[in-house]
Amino acid sequence: MEKILQEKILLEKTWLKSYPPGVPEQADVAQFPSLNALLESSCTRFSALPAFTNQGAHLAYQEFDDISRTLAAYLQQGARVERGDRIAIMLPNLLQYPLALFAALRAGCIVVNCNPLYTAHELRRQLIDCGATCIIVLENFAHTLQEALPGTAIRHVITTGVGDLLHFPRAQLTNFIVRHVKHMVPEWQIEGAVDFGDALARGADMGWTDPSPQATDIAFLQYTGGTTGVPKAAMLTHGNMVANVQQTAAWVHGVLDDGAETAVIPLPLYHVFALTALLTFLKLGANNVLITNPRDLPGFIKELTHTPSSALIGVNTLFGALLNAPGIEQIDHAHLKVVIAGGMAVQRSVAERWQQLFGLPIIEGYGLTETSPIVCANPLNITQYTGMIGLPLPSTEVAILDDNGDPLPLGAAGEIGIRGPQVMQGYWKQAFETANVFSLDGWLRSGDIGVMDARGYVKLLDRKKDVIVVSGFKVFPNEVEDIVALHPGVLEVVAIPAMDERCGEVVRIVVVRRDPALTFDDLIAHCKHYLTGYKMPRQITFRTEPLPKSTIGKILRRIVRDEERAPQASNERPTTPANSPGQPR
């Protein structure tokens, strides 16, 4: 009987009844056979409009079309890449990034995004794994590449400077300051390396051959898992990426208009969330404002103050940092239509402060590298923080799975499973890992614990492997962190497991204070109002330095957990609330 009920839920797709007016059940995922075709459509439709803005420089869609085609010609004829070759891109958010991205795709190659902050060891490992033969790198990181090159298949290197595509004389001035005033370009020497400008000059005299990629061709080897183990590459096809762009475009239809928007992208484009957001905004003909260094909060706020943007993407920590930064009230938000968050859970305290200041909610979504990445999102017509990751996007199925991979009834907690056209083809050269991540019924097992309510909304509880088990009771770190973050004296918090002789595991929180006077007892008293006994923090560590974060600002629990395995600090002590860990109040 339970099996029949589970199948009935999936057949009915409970979430469809909660869709906003105008959002279709199915997205037109076959409209474009490839990302190349999607780009060419936008460049034709919006040729005179600005496509990208960075550091005061602009590229119109027609100009972007021409330059990316020229660079593709150089890759084919000068770098001698062939269809299916892997091209690595190691760039921050500069105009060079989207040009390199689409030049690689238009050359018929597979893009491998590399984090510019990689160590030589991390970079070498990724380059060897993917077998890339060409790399486009910012000169600031060329010394890392030089050290990483031995043992890789790289035979062609293209380097670029921060200011290379800016207007005269800003280009020359920027490069001079970066190289000779701030000394941000360590010495490097790579034999045969070609300058980005030289590659464009040579490509202008070379012929380009359209590879006409199909939906089944791999577009990206997108690496994931770097914070939990050895990274592995999700194989994302042109069809996967186009599908997710079409799904996302259907979700924002009626709120964002074609050819009329300005989107601010402060998250690094080598991260899949920012990447798909960029592709979606390109499909809509938006002007994409690329923020090279969002950690420079005064500079970021200055950009937001002078940019009449209609869309902004970010993560919880970035929005929190903005809210705490001087001058945040000066941001021009008169044209702002939508603020989208992904990559990590949005804390209630951040969401409510944001809405109070700017008058519109943060739209939280959810996804994985393996799903190109967006799976769920809150409707754009919500009026306040929901605490949910939203509804499955058009053409997407979501189920809550038990340990056997079978769907659970509504309201039951289990692993989030995903099926849809945006789901990857598998992991590059890792058949065993691929087989383990899919259930027998074809569900991609996310590794995240969630629950779906009667309306079809999904609530993310936590990562499966991050769950803390206290006397047999499961504690989800996200829930504890959300409660602790509500205290006005807390700037940052992460919840991790700690060992206890009586309970096995207990909750430890690591806190960075906003109020220096905040004490252990203050936090315990605060938590008692919201958390049952077994969820209460038993240990607290106060830190003065910011918590370690990924390049998109996600707090790295694993690193904090490893650091906290060292001897306990003097400013932490255990507590014994009235209720024992196994007895909820």
C-alpha positions as CSV (number, residue, x, y, z in Angstrom):
1,M,0.0,0.0,0.0
2,E,2.8,2.4,0.9
3,K,4.5,1.7,-2.4
4,I,1.3,2.6,-4.3
5,L,1.1,5.9,-2.3
6,Q,4.7,6.8,-3.2
7,E,4.1,6.2,-6.9
8,K,0.8,8.2,-6.7
9,I,2.7,11.2,-5.3
10,L,5.3,11.0,-8.1
11,L,2.6,10.6,-10.8
12,E,0.6,13.6,-9.5
13,K,3.8,15.7,-9.1
14,T,2.4,17.4,-6.0
15,W,4.5,20.5,-6.5
16,L,2.8,21.5,-9.8
17,K,-0.2,22.8,-8.0
18,S,2.0,25.3,-6.2
19,Y,3.5,26.7,-9.4
20,P,3.0,30.5,-10.0
21,P,0.8,31.5,-12.9
22,G,2.6,31.3,-16.2
23,V,5.2,28.8,-15.2
24,P,4.9,25.7,-17.4
25,E,5.0,22.1,-16.2
26,Q,7.6,21.3,-18.9
27,A,10.4,23.4,-20.2
28,D,11.3,23.5,-23.9
29,V,14.6,21.7,-23.4
30,A,15.0,20.9,-27.1
31,Q,14.8,24.5,-28.4
32,F,18.6,24.7,-28.8
33,P,20.7,21.7,-29.8
34,S,23.7,23.2,-28.0
35,L,25.0,26.1,-25.9
36,N,26.6,27.3,-29.2
37,A,23.2,27.6,-30.8
38,L,21.8,29.4,-27.7
39,L,24.6,31.9,-27.8
40,E,24.2,32.6,-31.6
41,S,20.5,33.1,-31.1
42,S,21.1,35.7,-28.4
43,C,23.8,37.5,-30.4
44,T,21.4,37.8,-33.3
45,R,18.4,38.9,-31.2
46,F,20.3,41.4,-29.0
47,S,23.3,42.3,-31.2
48,A,23.4,46.0,-30.2
49,L,22.8,45.5,-26.5
50,P,25.6,45.2,-23.9
51,A,26.3,41.6,-23.0
52,F,29.1,42.0,-20.4
53,T,30.4,44.8,-18.2
54,N,33.6,44.7,-16.1
55,Q,35.6,47.4,-14.5
56,G,33.9,50.1,-16.7
57,A,34.4,48.2,-20.0
58,H,31.6,46.8,-22.1
59,L,31.1,44.1,-24.7
60,A,28.0,44.2,-26.9
61,Y,26.5,40.9,-28.0
62,Q,27.7,41.4,-31.6
63,E,31.2,42.2,-30.4
64,F,31.2,39.3,-28.1
65,D,30.1,37.0,-31.0
66,D,32.9,38.3,-33.2
67,I,35.7,38.1,-30.6
68,S,34.7,34.6,-29.3
69,R,34.6,33.3,-32.9
70,T,38.0,34.8,-33.6
71,L,39.5,33.2,-30.5
72,A,37.8,29.9,-31.5
73,A,39.6,30.1,-34.9
74,Y,42.9,30.6,-33.1
75,L,42.3,27.6,-30.9
76,Q,41.5,25.4,-33.9
77,Q,44.2,26.6,-36.2
78,G,46.9,28.0,-33.9
79,A,46.6,25.8,-30.8
80,R,45.6,22.9,-33.0
81,V,42.9,21.7,-30.6
82,E,40.5,19.0,-31.9
83,R,36.8,18.3,-31.3
84,G,36.5,16.7,-27.8
85,D,39.8,18.1,-26.5
86,R,39.7,19.5,-23.0
87,I,40.5,23.2,-22.6
88,A,41.1,24.4,-19.0
89,I,40.2,27.9,-18.0
90,M,41.8,29.4,-14.9
91,L,40.3,32.9,-14.7
92,P,38.4,35.1,-12.3
93,N,35.4,37.2,-13.3
94,L,36.9,39.2,-16.2
95,L,35.7,39.8,-19.7
96,Q,38.2,37.2,-20.8
97,Y,36.3,34.5,-19.0
98,P,33.1,34.3,-21.1
99,L,35.2,34.8,-24.3
100,A,37.4,31.9,-23.4
101,L,34.4,29.8,-22.4
102,F,32.5,30.2,-25.7
103,A,35.7,30.2,-27.8
104,A,36.4,26.7,-26.4
105,L,32.8,25.5,-27.0
106,R,32.8,27.0,-30.5
107,A,36.0,25.2,-31.2
108,G,34.2,21.9,-30.4
109,C,36.1,21.4,-27.1
110,I,35.1,20.5,-23.5
111,V,35.6,23.2,-20.9
112,V,37.3,22.4,-17.6
113,N,36.9,25.2,-15.1
114,C,39.9,25.6,-12.7
115,N,39.8,27.5,-9.5
116,P,42.5,30.3,-9.8
117,L,43.3,29.8,-6.1
118,Y,44.4,26.2,-6.6
119,T,47.8,25.1,-5.3
120,A,50.1,23.6,-7.9
121,H,49.4,20.2,-6.5
122,E,45.6,20.6,-6.8
123,L,45.9,22.1,-10.3
124,R,48.3,19.3,-11.5
125,R,45.9,16.6,-10.2
126,Q,42.9,18.1,-12.1
127,L,44.8,18.7,-15.3
128,I,46.1,15.1,-15.3
129,D,42.7,13.7,-14.5
130,C,40.9,15.6,-17.3
131,G,43.8,15.3,-19.9
132,A,43.5,19.0,-20.9
133,T,45.8,19.9,-23.8
134,C,45.3,23.7,-23.6
135,I,44.8,26.2,-20.8
136,I,43.9,29.9,-20.7
137,V,45.2,31.4,-17.4
138,L,45.5,34.8,-15.8
139,E,49.1,35.8,-15.5
140,N,48.7,36.3,-11.7
141,F,48.5,32.5,-11.5
142,A,50.9,31.5,-14.2
143,H,53.6,30.7,-11.6
144,T,51.3,28.1,-10.1
145,L,50.7,26.7,-13.6
146,Q,54.4,26.6,-14.3
147,E,54.9,24.4,-11.2
148,A,51.9,22.2,-12.1
149,L,52.8,21.6,-15.7
150,P,55.2,18.6,-15.4
151,G,53.3,15.3,-16.0
152,T,50.3,17.0,-17.6
153,A,49.2,16.8,-21.3
154,I,49.2,20.6,-21.6
155,R,50.9,21.7,-24.8
156,H,49.5,25.2,-25.4
157,V,49.2,28.0,-22.8
158,I,47.4,31.3,-23.3
159,T,48.0,34.0,-20.7
160,T,46.2,37.3,-20.0
161,G,46.4,40.3,-17.7
162,V,43.7,41.7,-15.6
163,G,43.4,44.9,-17.7
164,D,43.8,43.3,-21.2
165,L,40.2,43.9,-22.4
166,L,39.7,47.3,-20.7
167,H,39.6,50.5,-22.7
168,F,42.7,52.7,-23.3
169,P,44.3,54.0,-21.2
170,R,42.7,52.1,-18.3
171,A,44.0,48.7,-19.7
172,Q,47.6,49.8,-19.6
173,L,47.2,51.6,-16.2
174,T,45.5,48.6,-14.6
175,N,48.1,46.1,-15.8
176,F,50.9,48.4,-14.6
177,I,49.4,48.7,-11.1
178,V,48.7,45.0,-10.8
179,R,52.2,44.0,-12.0
180,H,54.5,46.8,-10.6
181,V,52.7,48.6,-7.8
182,K,50.7,45.8,-6.1
183,H,53.2,43.1,-7.2
184,M,50.3,40.7,-7.8
185,V,52.1,38.8,-10.7
186,P,54.9,36.6,-9.3
187,E,57.6,35.8,-11.8
188,W,56.9,32.9,-14.2
189,Q,58.4,31.5,-17.3
190,I,56.5,29.1,-19.5
191,E,58.1,28.3,-22.9
192,G,55.8,29.0,-25.8
193,A,53.1,30.8,-23.8
194,V,51.0,33.0,-26.0
195,D,49.5,36.4,-25.0
196,F,45.7,36.6,-25.1
197,G,45.9,39.7,-27.4
198,D,48.3,38.0,-29.7
199,A,46.0,35.0,-29.9
200,L,43.1,37.3,-31.0
201,A,45.3,39.0,-33.5
202,R,46.4,35.7,-35.1
203,G,42.9,34.3,-35.0
204,A,41.6,37.3,-37.0
205,D,43.5,35.9,-40.0
206,M,42.5,32.3,-39.5
207,G,39.4,30.4,-40.6
208,W,36.9,29.0,-38.1
209,T,35.1,25.7,-38.6
210,D,31.7,25.3,-37.0
211,P,31.8,22.0,-35.0
212,S,28.0,21.9,-34.7
213,P,27.9,20.1,-31.3
214,Q,24.9,18.1,-30.4
215,A,22.9,17.8,-27.2
216,T,24.8,14.5,-26.3
217,D,28.2,16.1,-26.6
218,I,30.0,16.9,-23.3
219,A,30.3,20.6,-22.8
220,F,31.9,20.7,-19.3
221,L,33.9,18.5,-17.0
222,Q,32.8,20.3,-13.8
223,Y,34.8,19.2,-10.8
224,T,33.0,18.7,-7.5
225,G,33.7,17.1,-4.1
226,G,36.9,19.0,-3.3
227,T,35.7,19.8,0.2
228,T,34.9,16.2,1.1
229,G,37.4,14.1,-0.7
230,V,39.3,13.7,-4.0
231,P,37.5,15.9,-6.6
232,K,35.7,14.1,-9.4
233,A,34.4,15.6,-12.7
234,A,30.7,15.6,-13.5
235,M,30.2,15.2,-17.2
236,L,27.7,17.9,-18.2
237,T,26.5,17.8,-21.8
238,H,25.3,20.6,-24.0
239,G,21.8,19.1,-23.5
240,N,22.2,19.1,-19.7
241,M,23.2,22.8,-19.6
242,V,20.7,24.0,-22.2
243,A,17.9,22.1,-20.3
244,N,18.8,23.9,-17.0
245,V,19.0,27.3,-18.8
246,Q,15.5,26.6,-20.3
247,Q,14.2,25.4,-16.9
248,T,15.5,28.5,-15.1
249,A,14.3,30.9,-17.9
250,A,10.8,29.4,-17.6
251,W,10.9,29.9,-13.8
252,V,11.8,33.6,-14.1
253,H,9.4,34.3,-17.1
254,G,7.1,37.2,-16.4
255,V,9.5,38.7,-13.9
256,L,12.6,39.2,-16.0
257,D,12.1,40.6,-19.5
258,D,14.1,39.8,-22.6
259,G,16.7,42.4,-23.5
260,A,15.8,44.7,-20.6
261,E,17.8,43.4,-17.5
262,T,21.1,44.1,-15.8
263,A,22.4,41.2,-13.8
264,V,25.2,41.5,-11.2
265,I,27.4,38.4,-10.9
266,P,29.8,38.5,-8.0
267,L,30.2,34.7,-7.6
268,P,33.1,33.1,-9.5
269,L,32.1,31.9,-13.0
270,Y,34.1,28.7,-12.6
271,H,31.4,27.7,-10.0
272,V,28.5,26.0,-11.7
273,F,25.8,28.1,-10.0
274,A,27.2,31.4,-11.3
275,L,27.9,29.7,-14.7
276,T,24.3,28.6,-15.3
277,A,23.0,32.0,-14.0
278,L,25.3,33.7,-16.6
279,L,24.0,31.4,-19.4
280,T,20.4,32.1,-18.4
281,F,21.0,35.8,-18.4
282,L,22.7,35.5,-21.8
283,K,19.6,33.7,-23.1
284,L,17.5,36.6,-21.8
285,G,19.7,39.2,-23.5
286,A,20.8,40.8,-20.1
287,N,23.8,42.9,-19.4
288,N,26.0,40.7,-17.2
289,V,28.0,42.9,-14.7
290,L,31.0,40.8,-13.7
291,I,32.4,41.5,-10.2
292,T,36.1,40.5,-10.2
293,N,36.7,40.7,-6.4
294,P,33.5,40.7,-4.3
295,R,35.6,40.4,-1.1
296,D,36.6,44.0,-1.7
297,L,33.3,45.1,-0.1
298,P,33.8,48.9,-0.5
299,G,34.5,48.4,-4.2
300,F,31.6,46.0,-4.6
301,I,29.2,48.3,-2.8
302,K,30.4,51.2,-5.0
303,E,29.6,49.1,-8.1
304,L,26.1,48.3,-6.8
305,T,25.6,51.9,-5.9
306,H,26.2,53.1,-9.4
307,T,24.7,50.1,-11.3
308,P,20.9,50.1,-11.7
309,S,20.7,46.4,-11.6
310,S,17.6,44.3,-11.8
311,A,19.0,40.9,-10.7
312,L,21.7,39.9,-8.2
313,I,23.0,36.4,-7.3
314,G,24.9,35.5,-4.2
315,V,25.3,33.1,-1.3
316,N,24.3,33.5,2.3
317,T,27.8,34.6,3.5
318,L,28.0,37.3,0.8
319,F,24.6,38.8,1.6
320,G,25.6,38.7,5.3
321,A,28.9,40.5,4.6
322,L,27.1,43.1,2.5
323,L,24.5,43.7,5.3
324,N,27.4,44.3,7.8
325,A,29.4,46.6,5.5
326,P,29.4,50.4,5.7
327,G,27.5,52.1,2.9
328,I,25.0,49.3,2.3
329,E,22.1,51.7,2.5
330,Q,23.4,53.6,-0.5
331,I,22.9,50.7,-2.9
332,D,20.7,51.6,-5.8
333,H,17.9,49.0,-5.5
334,A,15.1,50.9,-7.2
335,H,15.3,48.6,-10.3
336,L,16.0,45.4,-8.4
337,K,13.5,42.7,-9.3
338,V,15.0,39.5,-8.0
339,V,17.8,38.5,-5.6
340,I,18.8,34.8,-5.9
341,A,20.8,32.7,-3.5
342,G,22.3,29.2,-3.9
343,G,25.3,27.2,-3.0
344,M,24.4,27.0,0.7
345,A,21.4,27.5,3.0
346,V,20.2,31.0,3.6
347,Q,19.9,31.8,7.3
348,R,16.7,33.4,8.5
349,S,18.6,36.2,10.2
350,V,20.2,37.2,6.9
351,A,17.0,36.9,4.8
352,E,15.0,39.0,7.2
353,R,17.5,41.7,7.5
354,W,17.9,41.8,3.7
355,Q,14.1,42.1,3.2
356,Q,13.8,44.8,5.9
357,L,16.5,46.9,4.2
358,F,15.6,46.4,0.5
359,G,11.9,45.4,0.6
360,L,12.2,42.2,-1.4
361,P,13.0,38.7,-0.3
362,I,16.0,36.5,-1.2
363,I,14.9,33.8,-3.6
364,E,16.6,30.6,-2.4
365,G,17.3,27.7,-4.7
366,Y,19.0,24.4,-4.5
367,G,21.1,22.4,-6.8
368,L,24.2,20.3,-7.3
369,T,27.1,20.3,-9.7
370,E,25.7,17.0,-11.0
371,T,22.5,18.6,-12.0
372,S,23.9,21.6,-14.0
373,P,23.1,22.7,-11.2
374,I,19.5,24.0,-10.4
375,V,16.9,21.5,-9.1
376,C,14.5,23.5,-6.9
377,A,13.7,27.2,-6.4
378,N,11.3,29.3,-4.5
379,P,8.7,31.0,-6.6
380,L,9.6,34.6,-7.5
381,N,6.2,35.8,-6.2
382,I,7.0,34.9,-2.5
383,T,6.8,37.9,-0.2
384,Q,9.0,36.6,2.7
385,Y,11.5,34.1,3.8
386,T,10.1,30.5,3.5
387,G,12.9,28.4,5.1
388,M,12.5,26.1,2.1
389,I,14.6,25.4,-1.0
390,G,11.4,25.7,-3.0
391,L,9.7,23.6,-5.7
392,P,11.2,21.3,-8.4
393,L,11.8,23.3,-11.6
394,P,9.8,22.4,-14.8
395,S,10.7,19.1,-16.3
396,T,12.2,18.0,-12.9
397,E,11.2,15.2,-10.6
398,V,12.2,15.2,-6.9
399,A,11.6,12.4,-4.4
400,I,12.6,11.8,-0.8
401,L,14.4,8.5,-0.7
402,D,15.0,5.9,2.0
403,D,18.3,4.0,2.4
404,N,17.2,1.6,-0.3
405,G,16.6,4.3,-2.8
406,D,12.8,4.0,-2.7
407,P,10.6,7.1,-2.4
408,L,9.2,8.0,1.0
409,P,5.7,9.5,1.8
410,L,5.2,13.2,2.1
411,G,6.5,14.6,5.4
412,A,9.2,11.9,5.9
413,A,12.8,12.9,6.0
414,G,15.2,11.1,3.7
415,E,17.8,11.6,0.9
416,I,16.8,14.0,-1.9
417,G,16.7,12.2,-5.2
418,I,16.5,14.0,-8.6
419,R,15.5,13.0,-12.1
420,G,15.5,15.3,-15.1
421,P,17.2,16.4,-18.3
422,Q,19.7,18.5,-16.4
423,V,21.2,15.4,-14.5
424,M,24.8,14.6,-15.5
425,Q,25.8,11.7,-17.6
426,G,28.1,10.4,-14.9
427,Y,31.6,11.1,-13.4
428,W,34.6,11.3,-15.8
429,K,36.5,8.0,-15.8
430,Q,34.8,6.9,-12.5
431,A,32.3,4.2,-13.4
432,F,32.2,2.9,-9.8
433,E,31.3,6.4,-8.4
434,T,28.8,6.9,-11.1
435,A,27.0,3.6,-10.3
436,N,26.9,4.5,-6.6
437,V,25.3,7.8,-7.1
438,F,22.3,6.6,-9.0
439,S,19.5,4.4,-7.7
440,L,18.1,1.4,-9.6
441,D,15.1,3.6,-10.6
442,G,17.5,6.3,-12.0
443,W,17.3,8.7,-9.2
444,L,20.5,10.8,-8.6
445,R,21.2,10.5,-4.9
446,S,22.1,14.0,-3.8
447,G,23.7,13.1,-0.4
448,D,21.4,15.8,1.1
449,I,18.7,15.1,3.7
450,G,15.3,16.8,3.0
451,V,11.6,16.6,3.4
452,M,8.7,17.5,1.0
453,D,5.4,18.9,2.4
454,A,1.9,18.5,1.0
455,R,2.4,21.6,-1.3
456,G,5.4,20.1,-2.9
457,Y,7.9,22.4,-1.2
458,V,11.2,20.9,-0.2
459,K,13.1,21.7,3.0
460,L,16.8,21.0,3.1
461,L,17.8,19.6,6.5
462,D,21.5,19.0,5.9
463,R,24.2,17.0,4.2
464,K,23.8,13.3,4.9
465,K,27.4,13.0,6.0
466,D,27.2,16.1,8.2
467,V,24.3,14.8,10.4
468,I,25.2,14.7,14.1
469,V,23.8,11.7,16.0
470,V,23.3,12.5,19.7
471,S,22.1,9.5,21.8
472,G,20.5,8.0,18.7
473,F,18.8,11.3,17.7
474,K,19.7,13.0,14.5
475,V,20.7,16.7,14.7
476,F,21.0,18.7,11.5
477,P,23.8,21.3,11.7
478,N,21.9,23.8,9.5
479,E,19.0,24.0,12.0
480,V,21.4,24.7,14.9
481,E,23.4,27.3,12.9
482,D,20.2,29.0,11.8
483,I,19.1,29.4,15.5
484,V,22.5,30.6,16.7
485,A,22.7,33.1,13.9
486,L,19.5,34.7,15.1
487,H,21.5,36.1,18.1
488,P,22.5,39.7,17.3
489,G,25.9,39.1,18.9
490,V,26.8,36.4,16.4
491,L,28.7,37.2,13.1
492,E,29.4,33.7,11.9
493,V,28.6,30.2,13.2
494,V,29.2,26.6,12.2
495,A,27.9,23.5,14.0
496,I,30.0,20.3,14.0
497,P,30.1,17.0,16.0
498,A,32.3,16.6,19.1
499,M,32.9,13.5,21.1
500,D,31.3,12.9,24.5
501,E,31.8,9.9,26.8
502,R,28.1,9.7,27.7
503,C,26.4,10.6,24.4
504,G,29.0,9.5,21.8
505,E,28.5,12.7,19.7
506,V,27.3,16.1,20.9
507,V,26.9,19.4,19.1
508,R,29.8,21.9,19.2
509,I,29.4,25.4,17.7
510,V,32.2,27.5,16.5
511,V,31.3,31.2,16.7
512,V,32.8,34.4,15.4
513,R,31.4,37.2,17.6
514,R,29.8,40.5,16.3
515,D,29.5,41.6,19.9
516,P,32.8,41.1,21.8
517,A,30.9,40.8,25.0
518,L,28.9,37.8,23.9
519,T,29.4,34.9,26.4
520,F,29.0,31.1,26.5
521,D,26.0,31.5,28.8
522,D,24.4,34.1,26.6
523,L,24.3,31.7,23.7
524,I,23.1,28.7,25.8
525,A,20.2,30.9,27.1
526,H,19.4,31.9,23.6
527,C,19.4,28.4,22.2
528,K,17.2,27.0,25.1
529,H,14.3,29.1,23.6
530,Y,14.5,27.3,20.3
531,L,16.1,23.9,20.6
532,T,15.1,20.7,22.3
533,G,17.6,19.2,24.7
534,Y,19.5,16.8,22.4
535,K,20.0,19.6,19.8
536,M,21.6,22.0,22.3
537,P,25.2,22.9,21.8
538,R,27.3,21.2,24.5
539,Q,30.6,22.9,23.5
540,I,31.3,26.3,22.2
541,T,34.5,27.7,20.7
542,F,34.8,31.5,20.1
543,R,37.2,32.5,17.3
544,T,38.4,36.0,16.3
545,E,39.4,35.1,12.7
546,P,36.7,34.5,10.0
547,L,35.7,30.9,9.5
548,P,37.3,29.1,6.5
549,K,35.2,29.4,3.4
550,S,35.2,28.1,-0.2
551,T,35.6,30.5,-3.1
552,I,31.9,31.2,-3.2
553,G,31.8,31.9,0.5
554,K,30.4,28.6,1.8
555,I,31.7,27.8,5.3
556,L,33.9,24.6,5.1
557,R,32.6,22.4,7.9
558,R,35.2,19.7,7.3
559,I,38.1,22.1,7.8
560,V,36.6,23.5,10.9
561,R,35.9,20.0,12.2
562,D,39.5,19.0,11.6
563,E,40.8,22.2,13.3
564,E,38.6,21.6,16.3
565,R,40.1,18.1,16.8
566,A,43.0,19.9,18.4
567,P,43.1,20.4,22.2
568,Q,40.1,22.4,23.4
569,A,40.6,26.2,23.7
570,S,40.4,27.9,27.1
571,N,37.3,29.9,26.1
572,E,35.1,26.9,25.7
573,R,33.5,24.6,28.3
574,P,30.7,22.0,28.4
575,T,27.2,22.6,29.6
576,T,24.6,20.4,31.0
577,P,21.1,21.7,30.3
578,A,18.2,20.5,32.4
579,N,17.2,17.9,29.9
580,S,19.5,15.0,29.0
581,P,20.6,14.7,25.3
582,G,18.1,11.9,24.7
583,Q,15.1,13.5,26.2
584,P,13.4,16.2,24.1
585,R,11.7,18.9,26.0
